[in-house]
C-alpha cells in the first residue's frame, strides 16, 4: 500500500478542504501521495478556543483510521490536538501554525499575521509565547470576518490586502502569515499587492511534513516510525 501524507481539516467545510487541496498541489510533484480530509464532526469554521478544543477527540479518531498514513498535517491555524496526535502516533505530525511561523522566520525578521476575528488573536499569542517568538512578531491584525466569509473574494480580499499593508507599513512586518487555512487561494494576490513574502500555512506545513517523511524524521523515533 502506498503511504500518504494525510492533511486533516478540523472543520466540516468541504470548501475549505478544497482550497487546502488546491494550495498544496505543487507539492505533489515530490511523489508522496497527499490526501486532504474533512472532519465531518467539526464546526463549519473554527473561530474560538472552545470550538478548536472540541475537534480534538474526533480528529484523533479520524487520524487513527488512516491505515495508509505516512504523516499528518493538522490544517487549522491554532494547531488543535497537535500534541495529542503526536502522543498517538510515531509518524511525523505538523501543525500549520507552528510550521507557518518557522517558515516565516526563515523569510524575514519580523512577521505579521492576518487573523480572521479579534477573538483569534489571544489564541495566536499564547502559541507564539509558547514557541518563544513574540520578539519577532510585528503584529497580529484581525479582518473581522468569519471562516465562511473567506470563500468570497468580494467580502475578504480587499480587507486582507489592507490588513497586510497595515502590518507592513504600521507594524513593520517584512513577511506575512495568512492566519487561517481558509485563506489559501489568496496568497499570490496578497504577495503581489504588499510586495512581501506571504506564508500560506498549509503549504508550509505540508512541505515540512514531506521533508520529515523523506528523511525519516519524527518527534518520537521508534521501530514503528516512518
N, C-alpha and C positions, 0 to 999 in steps of 0.2 A: 504494500500500500504506500503510495506517495504521501509523504508528510507535508503538511501545510502550515503556514502562518495563519493563525486564527485572530481576526480582528473583531472584537465584540463591542457593538454599540449598545450601551446600557439603557438607552431609552427605546421606546417602541415605535419610533418614527422610521418607516422604511425610506422616506425621502432623505433623511439624514444619512442613513446607511448607504443609499445610492450615491450620495455626494462624497462620502468617505471612500467608497469603492472607486469612484472616478478619480479622486485625488491621488490614490496610491497606484494607479495604473502604470505609470512609468517604472515603478519598482518591480513589476512582474518580469521585466527583462532580465533580472538576476537569476531567474529559473526556478525559484521556490514558489509553488502554488500559494496563493493568498485567498482566503475565504473571509468575506465580511458578513457577520451575523447580526441580527437584530434581536434584542431581548424583549420578547413579546410581553413579559410581565412588568416591564419598566413603564415609567410615565412617558407621556408624549414628548416632554422636554425636561431635563434636569436643571432646575433653577434654584434649588435650596439645598442646604446640608441634609435635611431630613429626606428629601427625595433621593439624593445621592446614596445615603446610607441604606435606604430600603431596597436598592437594587443589588446590594452585595450578595445576599443569600441566593437569589435566583441566578445571578451571574455566575456564581461558583458552580451551581448545578449545571448550567449550560456549558461551561468550560469543561467540566468533568466528562461530559457526554461526547466530547470531540476526540474520538479514538485516533484520528489521523493528525493530531496536533504536533507541530514541531516547536511551537512557541505561541505566545499570546500577546496581543495589544489590547489594553482597555481604553476604548475610544470615547472618553468623557474628560473634559478639562476639569480636573479636580481629583482624578485617579481613584474613584471609589473602588474599594476592595483590592487595591494594588498589593498590599502586604498580605492580605488574606489569601489571595490567589498564589502568591509566592510561597505561602505556607503549604498550600495544597499540592503543588506540583514542583518537580525538579526542572521543568522546562523553563526557558527564559520568559519572563513576563515584564512588559514595558508599559508604563502609563504615559499617555500623551502629554500631560502637563510637565512631568519630570523631563521627558525627552525634549520637549519644546524649549524649556529653559536651558538645558545643557547645550542644545544646538545653537540657541541664540547667543550664549556666552562665547561661542566659537566664531561668531559673525560680527560681533560688536562689543563695545564696552558697557553700554547701559541699555537695557531692554525695556520696552514699553508693551503693555498688554491691552488689547482691545477686548473688553469684557462685554457680557450681554446686559445684565441687570446690576444695579448697585449692591444687591444682596449677594452677588457672586464674589465681590471683592474681598470681604473678610475671609472667605474660604481660600482664595488665592494667597492672601498674605500669610495665613497660617502655614500653608505649604511652602511658600518661599522662605519663611522663617526657619522651618524645619530643615530646608535644604541649605541654609546659610548663605543665601544670595541676595538678601534685602539691600545690601550696599551697592548692588549692581542694578537694582530696579529703579528705572527713571520714573515710572508712573503706571497706574492701572486705572483706566477710564472706562466707564460703562456707557453703552449705547442707549440704555433704557428700552431695549427690545427683548422679547422672549425668543426662545429657540424657534418656535413656529414662524415668527416674523422673518427669520433669516432666509427662508426659502424664496422670498420675494425681493428681487433686486430693487424694485421701486421703493420698498419700505426701508431697506437696510444699507444698500451700497453707499449712498451719499453720506449717511451717518458714519459708516465705517471709515470712509476716506477722511472726513472731517476729524474724527477721533484720532486717526493715525497721524494727521498733520499736527494736531494739538500735542500729542505725545512727542512728536519731533521738535516742534517749534517752542513750546512752552516748557515741557518737561525734560528735554534734552536727550530723548531716546535716539540711538543710532541703529537700532534693529527692533522690529516689531514682532509680536507674537499674537496670532489670532486665538482668542481665548474661548473658543467653543468649536467642537467638531462640526457644527452646522454651518460654519463659515467657509468650508473648504473650497467652494467654487470661486471665491473672490480673491484668492491670493495674488494672482498676476495683476489684476486690476488695481489692487491696493499698492503693490510694488511700483507699478507704473505711475500712480498718482502721487505717491510720497517720495519716490526715488530712494527708498530704504529697502534693505533686505527684509523680507517678511517670512516668518516661520509658520508653516501650516502644521499643527501639532500631530495630525495623523500621519502625514508624510514623514515627519521627524521620527516618530515612534516606530513606524514600520521599517524605516531604513536602519534604525538602531537594532531592532529585533532581528532583521535579516543578517546583520553583521554578527550578532551573538550566535545565531544558528550556524552560520558558515564557520565560525571559529570555535564552535562547541563550548560556548561560554554560558554560564548560568549563575544565578545568585547562590545556588547550592549545588555543589558538584558531587554526584553520587553515581553509582553504576547505572542508574536509570536516566541520567541526564542526556541531552542531545549530543 
